[in-house]
Amino acid sequence: MPRTPKRLAGPALVSNAAATKYTVPASTKTIVRHIRVNNTSGMAATFTMSIGADAAGTEVMTGKSVPANDLQDYYVYFVLEAAEVIQALSGTNNVLNLTIDGDECTLG
């Protein structure tokens, strides 16, 4: 199974409404390894991320505080199947920049 390390999403602003940031391509399995959330504002902001539709049962990060003018790095190991999505939202509109890195593995 060929594996391609790459930036999966971003950097891109996160809105205050859940939005899809990454969708696993067809015939692919993705391993998310690193998530960076950068706060460009002068106040702390919260970050929430889910695998699948945004709901309490799919959140993998809930209300994580990102300090003013700072960033948070999360080193993770999330395995996603074809067509699965990552959704994210912020408690404050358009002050957090999200970047997601990982590996895409082509199946077949």
DODRENGU-694451 format. One record per residue: residue number from 1; z, y, x of N, C-alpha, C in turn. Coordinates in Angstrom, 2 decimals, padded with zeros to 5 digits. Atoms other than C-alpha are relative to their C-alpha. Example, Ala and Ser with C-alpha at 12.3 -4.5 7.8 and 13.67 -1.06 7.14 Angstrom:
+-----+---------+---------+---------+---------+---------+---------+---------+---------+---------+
! num !     n_w !     n_v !     n_u !    ca_w !    ca_v !    ca_u !     c_w !     c_v !     c_u !
+-----+---------+---------+---------+---------+---------+---------+---------+---------+---------+
!   1 !  000.00 ! -001.19 !  000.89 !  007.80 ! -004.50 !  012.30 !  000.00 !  001.20 !  000.90 !
!   2 ! -000.06 ! -001.19 ! -000.82 !  007.14 ! -001.06 !  013.67 !  000.73 !  001.09 ! -000.77 !
+-----+---------+---------+---------+---------+---------+---------+---------+---------+---------+
//
This chain:
+-----+---------+---------+---------+---------+---------+---------+---------+---------+---------+
! num !     n_w !     n_v !     n_u !    ca_w !    ca_v !    ca_u !     c_w !     c_v !     c_u !
+-----+---------+---------+---------+---------+---------+---------+---------+---------+---------+
!   1 !  000.00 ! -001.16 !  000.85 !  000.00 !  000.00 !  000.00 !  000.00 !  001.24 !  000.91 !
!   2 !  000.05 ! -001.21 ! -000.83 ! -001.19 !  003.16 !  001.84 !  000.96 !  001.07 ! -000.50 !
!   3 ! -000.99 ! -001.02 !  000.34 !  001.47 !  005.86 !  001.93 ! -000.42 !  001.32 !  000.64 !
!   4 !  000.39 ! -001.31 ! -000.49 !  000.65 !  009.57 !  002.26 !  001.14 !  000.98 ! -000.17 !
!   5 ! -001.04 ! -001.02 !  000.11 !  003.49 !  011.97 !  003.10 ! -000.66 !  001.34 ! -000.35 !
!   6 !  000.60 ! -001.27 !  000.39 !  002.83 !  015.33 !  001.44 !  000.97 !  000.87 ! -000.76 !
!   7 ! -000.74 ! -000.90 !  000.90 !  004.14 !  018.36 ! -000.36 ! -000.52 ! -000.33 ! -001.39 !
!   8 !  000.37 !  000.40 !  001.35 !  004.15 !  017.27 ! -003.98 ! -000.11 !  001.19 ! -000.95 !
!   9 !  000.01 ! -001.17 !  000.88 !  004.84 !  020.66 ! -005.56 !  000.55 !  001.20 !  000.75 !
!  10 ! -000.54 ! -001.25 ! -000.48 !  005.42 !  024.29 ! -004.70 ! -000.46 !  000.39 !  001.40 !
!  11 ! -001.06 ! -000.76 !  000.65 !  006.63 !  026.51 ! -003.45 ! -000.52 !  000.74 ! -001.23 !
!  12 !  000.36 ! -000.65 !  001.26 !  006.55 !  027.85 ! -006.99 !  001.27 !  000.43 ! -000.73 !
!  13 ! -001.15 ! -000.50 !  000.76 !  008.87 !  029.88 ! -009.19 !  000.36 ! -000.95 ! -001.13 !
!  14 ! -000.53 !  000.81 !  001.09 !  011.04 !  028.09 ! -011.72 !  000.40 !  000.94 ! -001.14 !
!  15 ! -000.32 ! -000.86 !  001.15 !  011.26 !  029.62 ! -015.20 !  001.29 ! -000.46 ! -000.66 !
!  16 ! -001.23 !  000.37 !  000.72 !  014.19 !  029.52 ! -017.61 ! -000.28 ! -000.93 ! -001.17 !
!  17 !  000.35 !  001.04 !  000.98 !  012.38 !  026.95 ! -019.78 ! -000.52 ! -001.20 !  000.78 !
!  18 !  000.43 !  001.20 ! -000.70 !  011.79 !  023.36 ! -018.72 ! -001.53 ! -000.05 !  000.07 !
!  19 !  001.44 !  000.09 ! -000.20 !  008.31 !  022.95 ! -017.25 ! -000.30 ! -001.10 !  001.01 !
!  20 !  000.41 !  001.06 ! -000.91 !  006.47 !  020.13 ! -015.50 ! -000.40 !  000.60 !  001.34 !
!  21 !  000.30 ! -000.46 ! -001.36 !  006.35 !  020.66 ! -011.73 ! -000.83 ! -001.02 !  000.77 !
!  22 !  000.78 !  001.04 ! -000.68 !  004.78 !  017.34 ! -010.70 ! -000.22 ! -001.15 ! -000.96 !
!  23 !  000.34 !  001.19 !  000.76 !  003.01 !  014.44 ! -012.38 ! -000.56 ! -001.03 !  000.98 !
!  24 !  000.49 !  001.06 ! -000.89 !  002.47 !  011.14 ! -010.56 ! -001.42 ! -000.38 ! -000.43 !
!  25 !  001.38 !  000.37 !  000.34 ! -001.28 !  010.42 ! -010.38 ! -000.12 ! -001.47 ! -000.44 !
!  26 !  000.29 !  001.38 !  000.41 ! -002.79 !  007.28 ! -011.92 ! -000.11 ! -000.90 !  001.23 !
!  27 !  000.07 !  001.01 ! -001.07 ! -002.61 !  004.12 ! -009.77 !  000.79 !  000.41 !  001.24 !
!  28 ! -000.81 ! -000.52 ! -001.11 !  000.09 !  005.75 ! -007.65 !  001.48 ! -000.19 ! -000.32 !
!  29 ! -001.46 ! -000.03 !  000.07 !  003.79 !  005.33 ! -006.99 !  000.43 !  001.09 !  000.96 !
!  30 ! -000.44 ! -001.12 ! -000.84 !  005.62 !  008.36 ! -005.59 !  001.47 ! -000.16 !  000.34 !
!  31 ! -001.39 ! -000.04 ! -000.45 !  008.80 !  008.55 ! -003.55 !  000.32 !  001.45 !  000.34 !
!  32 ! -000.45 ! -001.36 ! -000.28 !  010.46 !  011.96 ! -003.71 !  001.11 ! -000.11 !  001.03 !
!  33 ! -000.96 !  000.08 ! -001.11 !  012.40 !  012.53 ! -000.48 !  000.78 !  001.28 !  000.25 !
!  34 ! -000.64 ! -001.28 ! -000.32 !  013.23 !  016.24 ! -000.25 ! -000.33 !  001.03 ! -001.08 !
!  35 !  000.15 ! -001.08 !  000.96 !  013.77 !  019.07 ! -002.70 !  000.67 !  001.23 !  000.58 !
!  36 ! -000.58 ! -001.27 ! -000.47 !  014.28 !  022.68 ! -001.59 ! -000.07 !  001.00 ! -001.14 !
!  37 ! -000.08 ! -001.04 !  001.01 !  015.43 !  025.37 ! -004.00 !  000.48 !  001.27 !  000.71 !
!  38 ! -000.27 ! -001.26 ! -000.70 !  015.32 !  028.91 ! -002.59 !  000.24 !  001.11 ! -001.02 !
!  39 ! -000.34 ! -001.08 !  000.93 !  017.04 !  031.76 ! -004.42 ! -000.39 !  001.34 !  000.63 !
!  40 !  000.50 ! -001.26 ! -000.54 !  015.22 !  035.08 ! -003.87 !  000.71 !  001.22 ! -000.59 !
!  41 ! -000.67 ! -001.12 !  000.67 !  017.63 !  037.19 ! -005.93 !  001.36 !  000.30 !  000.64 !
!  42 ! -001.31 ! -000.41 ! -000.49 !  020.89 !  038.99 ! -005.24 !  001.16 ! -000.57 ! -000.79 !
!  43 ! -001.08 !  000.63 !  000.76 !  022.85 !  036.78 ! -007.64 ! -000.21 ! -001.52 ! -000.02 !
!  44 !  000.11 !  001.46 !  000.08 !  023.61 !  033.07 ! -007.89 ! -000.80 ! -000.39 ! -001.24 !
!  45 !  000.76 !  000.51 !  001.14 !  021.34 !  031.04 ! -010.17 !  000.17 ! -001.51 ! -000.05 !
!  46 ! -000.15 !  001.44 !  000.16 !  021.52 !  027.52 ! -011.56 ! -001.36 ! -000.67 ! -000.10 !
!  47 !  001.23 !  000.78 ! -000.05 !  018.91 !  024.80 ! -011.19 !  000.26 ! -001.35 ! -000.67 !
!  48 ! -000.07 !  001.31 !  000.66 !  018.31 !  021.73 ! -013.38 ! -001.35 ! -000.68 !  000.15 !
!  49 !  001.23 !  000.77 ! -000.17 !  015.76 !  018.99 ! -012.75 !  000.14 ! -001.35 ! -000.67 !
!  50 !  000.00 !  001.31 !  000.65 !  014.81 !  015.86 ! -014.68 ! -001.23 ! -000.79 !  000.41 !
!  51 !  001.15 !  000.90 ! -000.15 !  012.56 !  012.87 ! -014.26 ! -000.33 ! -000.45 ! -001.41 !
!  52 !  000.35 !  000.21 !  001.39 !  010.75 !  012.68 ! -017.56 !  000.27 !  001.28 ! -000.77 !
!  53 ! -000.25 ! -001.18 !  000.84 !  011.16 !  015.08 ! -020.49 !  001.42 !  000.49 !  000.23 !
!  54 ! -001.32 ! -000.57 ! -000.24 !  014.08 !  017.45 ! -020.03 !  000.96 ! -000.39 ! -001.11 !
!  55 ! -001.04 !  000.43 !  000.94 !  017.12 !  015.90 ! -021.70 !  001.20 ! -000.44 !  000.83 !
!  56 ! -001.21 !  000.39 ! -000.72 !  020.69 !  015.07 ! -020.75 ! -000.15 ! -001.37 !  000.65 !
!  57 !  000.15 !  001.36 ! -000.52 !  019.71 !  011.42 ! -020.25 ! -001.00 ! -000.17 !  001.12 !
!  58 !  001.00 !  000.11 ! -001.07 !  016.91 !  012.18 ! -017.76 !  000.26 !  000.96 !  001.16 !
!  59 ! -000.29 ! -000.96 ! -001.06 !  018.50 !  014.93 ! -015.64 !  000.55 ! -000.70 !  001.24 !
!  60 ! -000.49 !  000.51 ! -001.28 !  019.00 !  014.09 ! -011.98 !  000.76 !  001.08 !  000.76 !
!  61 ! -000.78 ! -001.13 ! -000.50 !  020.40 !  017.55 ! -011.15 !  000.26 !  000.90 ! -001.20 !
!  62 ! -000.35 ! -000.78 !  001.18 !  022.27 !  019.57 ! -013.75 !  000.81 !  001.22 !  000.40 !
!  63 ! -000.73 ! -001.24 ! -000.24 !  023.26 !  023.22 ! -013.34 !  000.48 !  000.19 !  001.41 !
!  64 ! -000.38 ! -000.16 ! -001.41 !  023.33 !  023.13 ! -009.54 ! -000.07 !  001.48 !  000.36 !
!  65 ! -000.04 ! -001.41 ! -000.36 !  024.37 !  026.56 ! -008.28 ! -000.68 !  000.23 !  001.35 !
!  66 !  000.67 ! -000.39 ! -001.24 !  022.12 !  028.16 ! -005.67 !  000.47 !  001.43 !  000.29 !
!  67 ! -000.55 ! -001.32 ! -000.29 !  023.86 !  031.12 ! -003.97 ! -001.07 !  001.08 !  000.15 !
!  68 !  000.90 ! -001.14 ! -000.14 !  022.29 !  034.58 ! -003.86 ! -000.64 !  000.01 !  001.39 !
!  69 !  000.74 ! -000.11 ! -001.26 !  019.60 !  034.99 ! -001.17 !  000.25 ! -001.18 !  000.94 !
!  70 ! -000.29 !  001.20 ! -000.78 !  020.18 !  031.42 !  000.00 ! -000.85 ! -001.14 ! -000.54 !
!  71 !  000.76 !  001.16 !  000.45 !  018.75 !  027.95 ! -000.43 !  000.88 ! -001.23 !  000.00 !
!  72 ! -000.66 !  001.31 !  000.03 !  019.82 !  024.40 ! -001.18 ! -001.06 ! -001.04 !  000.31 !
!  73 !  000.86 !  001.14 ! -000.32 !  018.23 !  021.31 !  000.36 !  000.66 ! -001.26 ! -000.55 !
!  74 ! -000.48 !  001.26 !  000.54 !  018.57 !  017.99 ! -001.41 ! -000.87 ! -001.12 !  000.58 !
!  75 !  000.71 !  001.15 ! -000.56 !  017.61 !  014.81 !  000.45 !  000.27 ! -001.17 ! -000.94 !
!  76 ! -000.12 !  000.98 !  001.08 !  016.95 !  012.22 ! -002.22 ! -000.95 ! -001.17 !  000.25 !
!  77 !  000.93 !  001.13 ! -000.02 !  015.14 !  008.95 ! -002.82 ! -000.23 ! -000.41 ! -001.45 !
!  78 !  000.36 !  000.28 !  001.38 !  013.59 !  008.94 ! -006.28 ! -001.36 ! -000.68 ! -000.01 !
!  79 !  001.27 !  000.72 !  000.12 !  010.87 !  006.36 ! -007.00 ! -000.56 !  000.24 ! -001.39 !
!  80 !  000.64 ! -000.31 !  001.28 !  008.46 !  007.45 ! -009.74 ! -001.27 ! -000.82 ! -000.15 !
!  81 !  001.19 !  000.78 !  000.32 !  005.76 !  005.40 ! -011.42 ! -001.13 !  000.92 ! -000.48 !
!  82 !  001.17 ! -000.75 !  000.47 !  002.26 !  006.53 ! -012.41 !  000.29 !  000.67 ! -001.35 !
!  83 ! -000.12 ! -000.82 !  001.21 !  002.28 !  009.26 ! -015.10 !  001.40 !  000.57 ! -000.24 !
!  84 ! -001.31 ! -000.62 !  000.16 !  006.00 !  010.06 ! -014.72 ! -000.06 !  001.44 !  000.49 !
!  85 !  000.00 ! -001.42 ! -000.34 !  006.81 !  013.77 ! -014.46 !  001.38 !  000.44 !  000.51 !
!  86 ! -001.22 ! -000.71 ! -000.38 !  009.38 !  016.00 ! -012.81 ! -000.04 !  001.34 ! -000.71 !
!  87 ! -000.12 ! -001.29 !  000.65 !  010.54 !  018.93 ! -014.89 !  001.18 !  000.75 !  000.59 !
!  88 ! -001.07 ! -000.81 ! -000.55 !  012.70 !  021.82 ! -013.73 !  000.15 !  001.28 ! -000.82 !
!  89 ! -000.27 ! -001.30 !  000.61 !  014.33 !  024.96 ! -015.09 !  001.13 !  000.68 !  000.73 !
!  90 ! -001.04 ! -000.80 ! -000.63 !  016.57 !  027.75 ! -013.90 !  000.78 !  000.73 ! -001.08 !
!  91 ! -000.79 ! -000.79 !  000.93 !  019.39 !  029.58 ! -015.63 ! -000.43 !  001.45 ! -000.02 !
!  92 !  000.52 ! -001.37 ! -000.10 !  017.71 !  032.83 ! -014.52 ! -001.50 ! -000.10 !  000.23 !
!  93 !  001.45 !  000.11 ! -000.04 !  013.98 !  033.32 ! -015.03 ! -000.60 !  000.53 !  001.32 !
!  94 !  000.84 ! -000.39 ! -001.14 !  011.71 !  033.40 ! -011.94 !  000.72 !  000.59 !  001.20 !
!  95 ! -000.65 ! -000.41 ! -001.25 !  014.23 !  033.82 ! -009.12 !  000.14 ! -001.17 !  000.97 !
!  96 ! -000.08 !  001.17 ! -000.87 !  014.24 !  030.26 ! -007.75 ! -001.41 ! -000.49 !  000.34 !
!  97 !  001.25 !  000.63 ! -000.45 !  011.38 !  028.84 ! -005.68 !  000.29 ! -001.46 !  000.28 !
!  98 ! -000.18 !  001.44 ! -000.13 !  011.03 !  025.06 ! -005.82 ! -001.11 ! -000.60 !  000.85 !
!  99 !  000.96 !  000.77 ! -000.80 !  009.34 !  022.85 ! -003.21 !  000.47 ! -001.45 !  000.00 !
! 100 ! -000.31 !  001.43 !  000.05 !  009.19 !  019.06 ! -003.52 ! -000.90 ! -000.73 !  001.00 !
! 101 !  000.73 !  000.78 ! -000.99 !  008.17 !  016.73 ! -000.66 !  000.25 ! -001.49 ! -000.22 !
! 102 ! -000.18 !  001.44 !  000.11 !  007.62 !  012.99 ! -000.62 ! -001.23 ! -000.75 !  000.44 !
! 103 !  001.12 !  000.88 ! -000.35 !  005.18 !  010.13 ! -000.27 ! -000.68 ! -000.47 ! -001.27 !
! 104 !  000.78 !  000.61 !  001.06 !  002.38 !  009.08 ! -002.60 ! -000.55 ! -001.30 !  000.54 !
! 105 !  000.45 !  001.32 ! -000.41 !  001.58 !  005.38 ! -002.40 ! -001.08 ! -000.46 ! -000.99 !
! 106 !  001.11 !  000.44 !  000.85 ! -001.82 !  004.27 ! -003.72 !  000.14 ! -001.49 ! -000.26 !
! 107 ! -000.15 !  001.41 !  000.39 ! -001.60 !  000.99 ! -005.64 ! -001.37 ! -000.67 ! -000.06 !
! 108 !  001.24 !  000.77 !  000.18 ! -004.20 ! -001.73 ! -005.64 ! -000.77 ! -000.30 !  001.22 !
+-----+---------+---------+---------+---------+---------+---------+---------+---------+---------+
//
